Amino acid sequence: MLTTLLVVATLVALNALYVAAEFAAVSVRRGRVRQLAEDGSSVAARLLPILESPTRLDGYIAACQVGITISSLVLGAYGQVAFGAPVSGLLQRSFGLDGIAAASTAAVAILVVLTVGQMVSGELAPKSLALQYPTEVALYTYWPMRWSLWILGPFIWFLNGSGNILLKLLGSGHGAHRHVHSPEEIELLIAESHDGGLLEPHELRRLQRALRFSLRTAQQMMTTRDRLHAIDITMPVDQVLALALDSAQAHVPVYRDTLDQVIGFVNTKRLLVRHVEGRPVRSLRELLQPAVIVDQTITGDRLVDELRRRRTHQAIVVDDRQQVVGMVTLDDILSSLLGPTPDEFTQSSLRMKAPRATSPRT
């Protein structure tokens, strides 16, 4: 009986090994393994090429899955052979069951006990351990997995080849194994890292903002029309200079007649520099920069690409009727990612005193 229990324990341990190796391989941080390899860890140096190669990682995971399947099948078959007769005899003596009923009941009982034991000791426990300590588990399981790859190599090659043929028949190409998460899953992992004490609250907020950035629109980040300061192209330069001295806004929209006819931006700092250097500006048109117009539904990532392509830090936001609804700047985008950033020039006393553009929409 002792030998039988040792065999069962060995098969459960093998299953646990393959489960831990699989979850550790797909959850370990490659940067951490690379750092250990650079620090002189020979195991990390051997493991890193596998993690960085989708094809080799696919074979590594396949070996884990084959090992799990084989150990589970062998455990079930061995358990029925080793425990079937004794348990069946016990049921006949204790409950007076006939041979067939006792054998059937014994088979079900053995299957349930082995399945529960394997799930707890051979799957759930090693999975939790691998997710909690992915680097350590990945390194400790490397050599057993390397031997498994050598032993199971032909079998894995046959199974992968058969799978590729089936994929081709179904009209789908072969895809190397990747550990891919949806945005919702990534946000859940971030929240779990925070709950586990690995992320500070401010780090959690920044990561969540970055993750949701591609879902935010210009309308959600912009300065709205009712809070937007702008100047008419006909305003005298002297008045603009006076306003610029009290302004914390570097780029001011310039419009003709109504705000819905924005014709560009004026850099108030450049205007002040020209005045200080004795090169006065006669007309705002000398410093007028073209205005970039974007739709209010444009997402944050596309907005950044557009600003980079047009080499500007601000854009006018319009609705589907091409009416101005606000202005978005690079500072607005950074605030969306990092949160509000205090600035010594953004006090209420330094706000531009120019009249807000309140012209009616047409």
C-alpha positions as CSV (number, residue, x, y, z in Angstrom):
1,M,0.0,0.0,0.0
2,L,2.9,2.4,0.8
3,T,4.3,1.9,-2.8
4,T,0.9,2.6,-4.2
5,L,0.5,5.8,-2.3
6,L,4.0,6.9,-3.3
7,V,3.2,6.3,-7.0
8,V,0.0,8.4,-6.6
9,A,1.9,11.2,-4.8
10,T,4.5,11.2,-7.6
11,L,1.9,11.5,-10.3
12,V,0.2,14.3,-8.5
13,A,3.5,16.0,-8.0
14,L,4.3,15.7,-11.7
15,N,1.0,17.3,-12.6
16,A,1.7,20.1,-10.1
17,L,5.1,20.6,-11.7
18,Y,3.7,21.0,-15.2
19,V,0.8,23.3,-14.0
20,A,3.3,25.5,-12.1
21,A,5.7,25.6,-15.0
22,E,2.9,26.6,-17.5
23,F,1.5,29.5,-15.4
24,A,5.0,30.7,-14.4
25,A,6.1,30.8,-18.0
26,V,3.2,32.9,-19.2
27,S,3.1,35.3,-16.2
28,V,6.8,35.9,-15.5
29,R,8.2,39.3,-16.3
30,R,10.8,39.0,-19.1
31,G,12.5,42.1,-17.9
32,R,13.1,40.5,-14.5
33,V,14.5,37.3,-16.1
34,R,16.7,39.4,-18.4
35,Q,18.0,41.3,-15.3
36,L,18.8,38.1,-13.5
37,A,20.6,36.8,-16.6
38,E,22.7,39.9,-16.8
39,D,23.5,39.5,-13.1
40,G,25.0,36.1,-13.8
41,S,22.1,33.6,-13.4
42,S,22.8,30.7,-15.8
43,V,19.3,29.3,-15.4
44,A,17.8,32.8,-16.3
45,A,20.1,33.0,-19.3
46,R,18.9,29.7,-20.6
47,L,15.2,30.5,-19.9
48,L,15.2,34.0,-21.5
49,P,15.5,32.8,-25.1
50,I,12.5,30.6,-24.6
51,L,10.4,33.4,-23.2
52,E,11.4,35.8,-26.0
53,S,10.7,33.4,-28.8
54,P,7.0,32.8,-29.5
55,T,7.8,29.6,-31.3
56,R,9.9,28.2,-28.5
57,L,7.5,29.4,-25.8
58,D,4.7,27.6,-27.7
59,G,6.6,24.4,-27.5
60,Y,7.4,25.0,-23.9
61,I,3.7,25.4,-23.1
62,A,2.8,22.4,-25.3
63,A,5.2,20.2,-23.2
64,C,3.4,21.4,-20.0
65,Q,0.0,20.6,-21.4
66,V,1.1,17.2,-22.7
67,G,2.7,16.5,-19.3
68,I,-0.5,17.5,-17.5
69,T,-2.6,15.3,-19.7
70,I,-0.4,12.2,-19.4
71,S,0.0,12.4,-15.7
72,S,-3.8,12.9,-15.2
73,L,-4.6,9.9,-17.4
74,V,-2.0,7.7,-15.8
75,L,-3.2,8.7,-12.3
76,G,-6.8,7.8,-13.2
77,A,-5.9,4.4,-14.8
78,Y,-3.4,3.5,-12.0
79,G,-5.8,4.5,-9.3
80,Q,-8.6,2.3,-10.7
81,V,-6.2,-0.7,-10.9
82,A,-4.5,-0.2,-7.6
83,F,-7.6,0.7,-5.5
84,G,-10.5,-0.8,-7.5
85,A,-10.3,-4.4,-6.1
86,P,-9.7,-3.4,-2.4
87,V,-12.4,-0.8,-2.4
88,S,-14.9,-3.1,-4.2
89,G,-14.2,-5.8,-1.7
90,L,-14.7,-3.4,1.2
91,L,-18.0,-2.3,-0.2
92,Q,-19.2,-5.9,-0.6
93,R,-18.3,-6.8,3.0
94,S,-19.6,-3.6,4.6
95,F,-22.8,-3.0,2.6
96,G,-23.6,-6.4,1.1
97,L,-23.4,-5.1,-2.5
98,D,-23.1,-7.6,-5.3
99,G,-19.9,-7.7,-7.4
100,I,-21.1,-5.4,-10.3
101,A,-22.6,-2.8,-8.0
102,A,-19.6,-2.8,-5.7
103,A,-17.2,-2.4,-8.7
104,S,-19.2,0.5,-10.2
105,T,-19.5,2.3,-6.8
106,A,-15.8,1.8,-6.2
107,A,-14.9,3.2,-9.6
108,V,-16.9,6.3,-9.0
109,A,-15.6,6.8,-5.5
110,I,-12.0,6.4,-6.6
111,L,-12.5,8.8,-9.5
112,V,-14.0,11.5,-7.2
113,V,-11.3,11.2,-4.6
114,L,-8.5,11.2,-7.1
115,T,-10.0,14.1,-9.0
116,V,-10.5,16.3,-6.0
117,G,-7.1,15.5,-4.6
118,Q,-5.4,16.3,-7.9
119,M,-7.4,19.5,-8.4
120,V,-6.4,20.8,-5.0
121,S,-2.8,19.5,-4.8
122,G,-1.9,19.2,-8.5
123,E,-3.6,22.3,-10.0
124,L,-5.0,25.0,-7.7
125,A,-2.2,25.1,-5.3
126,P,0.7,25.1,-7.9
127,K,-1.2,27.6,-10.0
128,S,-1.6,30.0,-7.1
129,L,2.1,29.6,-6.2
130,A,3.2,30.2,-9.7
131,L,1.1,33.4,-10.0
132,Q,2.4,34.7,-6.7
133,Y,6.1,33.9,-7.4
134,P,6.3,33.6,-11.2
135,T,10.1,34.3,-11.4
136,E,11.2,31.8,-8.8
137,V,8.8,29.1,-10.0
138,A,9.9,29.6,-13.7
139,L,13.5,29.2,-12.7
140,Y,13.0,26.2,-10.4
141,T,10.9,24.4,-13.1
142,Y,13.3,25.1,-16.0
143,W,15.5,21.9,-15.7
144,P,12.5,19.5,-15.3
145,M,10.9,21.2,-18.2
146,R,14.0,20.9,-20.3
147,W,14.1,17.1,-19.7
148,S,10.5,16.9,-20.5
149,L,11.0,18.7,-23.8
150,W,13.7,16.2,-24.6
151,I,11.6,13.2,-23.7
152,L,8.3,14.4,-25.1
153,G,9.8,16.2,-28.1
154,P,8.7,13.7,-30.8
155,F,5.2,13.5,-29.3
156,I,4.9,17.3,-29.1
157,W,6.1,17.6,-32.7
158,F,3.5,15.1,-33.9
159,L,0.7,16.9,-31.9
160,N,1.7,20.4,-33.1
161,G,1.9,19.1,-36.7
162,S,-1.5,17.6,-36.5
163,G,-2.9,20.7,-35.0
164,N,-1.4,22.9,-37.7
165,I,-2.9,20.6,-40.4
166,L,-6.3,20.9,-38.7
167,L,-6.0,24.7,-38.6
168,K,-5.2,24.8,-42.3
169,L,-8.2,22.7,-43.1
170,L,-10.3,25.1,-41.1
171,G,-8.8,28.1,-43.0
172,S,-6.9,29.5,-40.0
173,G,-3.2,30.0,-39.8
174,H,-0.9,28.8,-37.0
175,G,-0.4,31.3,-34.2
176,A,2.4,31.1,-31.7
177,H,1.5,31.0,-28.1
178,R,1.0,34.4,-26.5
179,H,-0.1,35.5,-23.2
180,V,-2.7,38.1,-24.3
181,H,-5.0,40.0,-22.0
182,S,-8.0,42.2,-22.9
183,P,-8.1,45.8,-21.5
184,E,-10.6,44.6,-18.9
185,E,-8.3,41.8,-17.8
186,I,-5.3,44.2,-17.6
187,E,-7.3,46.5,-15.4
188,L,-8.3,43.6,-13.2
189,L,-4.6,42.6,-12.9
190,I,-3.7,46.2,-12.0
191,A,-6.4,46.2,-9.3
192,E,-5.2,42.9,-7.9
193,S,-1.6,44.2,-7.8
194,H,-2.8,47.2,-5.8
195,D,-4.8,45.0,-3.4
196,G,-1.7,42.8,-3.0
197,G,0.4,45.9,-1.9
198,L,2.5,46.0,-5.1
199,L,1.1,49.3,-6.3
200,E,0.6,52.5,-4.4
201,P,-2.8,54.3,-4.8
202,H,-1.3,57.1,-7.0
203,E,0.4,54.4,-9.2
204,L,-2.9,52.6,-9.5
205,R,-4.7,55.8,-10.6
206,R,-2.0,56.6,-13.2
207,L,-2.1,53.1,-14.7
208,Q,-5.9,53.2,-14.9
209,R,-5.8,56.6,-16.6
210,A,-3.3,55.3,-19.1
211,L,-5.3,52.2,-19.8
212,R,-8.5,54.2,-20.4
213,F,-6.7,56.9,-22.4
214,S,-7.5,55.4,-25.8
215,L,-11.2,55.4,-24.8
216,R,-11.3,59.1,-23.8
217,T,-12.3,61.6,-26.4
218,A,-11.2,65.2,-27.1
219,Q,-14.6,66.3,-25.8
220,Q,-13.8,64.7,-22.4
221,M,-10.4,66.4,-22.1
222,M,-11.0,69.8,-23.7
223,T,-11.6,73.2,-22.2
224,T,-15.3,73.8,-23.0
225,R,-16.5,76.7,-25.2
226,D,-18.0,78.6,-22.2
227,R,-14.6,78.6,-20.5
228,L,-12.6,79.3,-23.6
229,H,-10.7,82.6,-23.8
230,A,-10.2,84.0,-27.4
231,I,-9.5,87.3,-29.1
232,D,-10.9,88.9,-32.2
233,I,-8.4,89.4,-35.1
234,T,-9.4,93.1,-35.1
235,M,-8.3,93.7,-31.5
236,P,-5.4,96.2,-31.3
237,V,-2.0,94.8,-30.5
238,D,-1.6,97.1,-27.5
239,Q,-4.7,95.6,-25.9
240,V,-3.4,92.1,-26.6
241,L,-0.1,93.0,-25.0
242,A,-1.9,94.2,-21.9
243,L,-3.9,91.0,-21.7
244,A,-0.8,88.8,-22.3
245,L,0.9,90.3,-19.2
246,D,-1.9,88.9,-17.0
247,S,-2.4,85.7,-18.9
248,A,-1.4,82.2,-18.0
249,Q,-2.5,80.9,-21.4
250,A,0.4,80.7,-23.9
251,H,-1.7,80.0,-27.0
252,V,-4.9,82.0,-27.5
253,P,-7.4,81.2,-30.3
254,V,-8.0,84.1,-32.8
255,Y,-11.3,84.3,-34.6
256,R,-13.0,86.5,-37.2
257,D,-16.5,87.7,-36.4
258,T,-17.6,84.7,-34.3
259,L,-15.8,81.9,-32.4
260,D,-17.0,79.4,-34.9
261,Q,-14.6,81.0,-37.4
262,V,-11.2,80.4,-35.7
263,I,-8.4,81.3,-38.0
264,G,-5.4,80.5,-35.9
265,F,-3.5,80.8,-32.6
266,V,-1.3,83.6,-31.2
267,N,1.6,82.8,-28.9
268,T,1.3,85.4,-26.3
269,K,4.8,84.7,-24.9
270,R,6.3,85.3,-28.4
271,L,4.3,88.5,-28.6
272,L,5.8,89.7,-25.3
273,V,9.3,88.7,-26.3
274,R,9.0,90.7,-29.6
275,H,7.9,93.7,-27.6
276,V,10.7,93.5,-25.0
277,E,13.3,93.1,-27.8
278,G,12.2,96.3,-29.5
279,R,10.6,94.5,-32.4
280,P,7.0,95.5,-31.9
281,V,4.3,93.6,-33.7
282,R,2.1,95.8,-35.9
283,S,-0.6,93.2,-36.5
284,L,-1.6,89.9,-35.0
285,R,-1.3,88.3,-38.4
286,E,2.5,88.5,-38.1
287,L,2.4,85.9,-35.3
288,L,-0.7,84.0,-36.4
289,Q,-0.2,80.2,-36.4
290,P,-2.6,77.9,-38.3
291,A,-5.3,76.3,-36.2
292,V,-5.6,72.5,-36.1
293,I,-9.3,71.4,-36.1
294,V,-10.3,68.0,-34.7
295,D,-13.6,66.3,-34.2
296,Q,-14.9,66.0,-30.6
297,T,-15.1,62.2,-30.9
298,I,-11.4,61.7,-31.7
299,T,-9.8,59.4,-29.2
300,G,-6.8,60.3,-27.0
301,D,-4.3,58.2,-28.9
302,R,-5.4,59.5,-32.3
303,L,-5.3,63.0,-31.0
304,V,-1.7,62.7,-29.8
305,D,-0.8,61.3,-33.3
306,E,-2.5,64.3,-35.0
307,L,-0.8,66.8,-32.8
308,R,2.6,65.2,-33.3
309,R,2.0,65.0,-37.1
310,R,1.0,68.7,-37.2
311,R,3.7,69.7,-34.8
312,T,1.5,71.7,-32.5
313,H,0.4,71.6,-28.8
314,Q,-3.2,72.6,-29.2
315,A,-6.3,72.1,-31.4
316,I,-9.8,73.5,-31.8
317,V,-12.5,70.9,-31.1
318,V,-15.7,71.0,-33.3
319,D,-18.9,69.0,-33.3
320,D,-20.6,67.3,-36.2
321,R,-21.9,70.7,-37.4
322,Q,-18.4,72.1,-37.5
323,Q,-19.2,74.5,-34.6
324,V,-16.5,75.1,-32.0
325,V,-17.2,73.3,-28.7
326,G,-13.8,73.9,-27.0
327,M,-10.0,73.6,-27.2
328,V,-7.7,70.8,-26.2
329,T,-4.1,71.2,-25.4
330,L,-1.1,68.9,-24.6
331,D,-1.5,70.0,-21.0
332,D,-5.1,68.7,-21.0
333,I,-3.9,65.4,-22.4
334,L,-1.1,65.1,-19.7
335,S,-3.7,65.9,-17.0
336,S,-5.9,63.1,-18.3
337,L,-3.0,60.7,-18.0
338,L,-1.3,62.0,-14.8
339,G,-4.0,63.9,-13.1
340,P,-4.1,67.7,-12.4
341,T,-0.6,69.2,-12.2
342,P,-0.4,72.4,-10.2
343,D,1.4,75.3,-11.7
344,E,2.5,78.6,-10.3
345,F,1.1,80.5,-13.2
346,T,-2.4,79.0,-13.0
347,Q,-3.7,80.9,-10.0
348,S,-7.0,82.6,-10.3
349,S,-5.4,86.0,-10.2
350,L,-3.4,85.3,-13.3
351,R,-6.3,84.2,-15.5
352,M,-6.7,86.1,-18.8
353,K,-9.0,89.0,-18.5
354,A,-10.0,89.0,-22.1
355,P,-13.7,88.8,-22.8
356,R,-14.9,85.3,-23.3
357,A,-16.2,84.4,-26.7
358,T,-19.9,84.2,-26.3
359,S,-21.0,84.8,-29.8
360,P,-24.2,82.9,-30.7
361,R,-23.8,79.8,-32.8
362,T,-25.2,79.8,-36.2
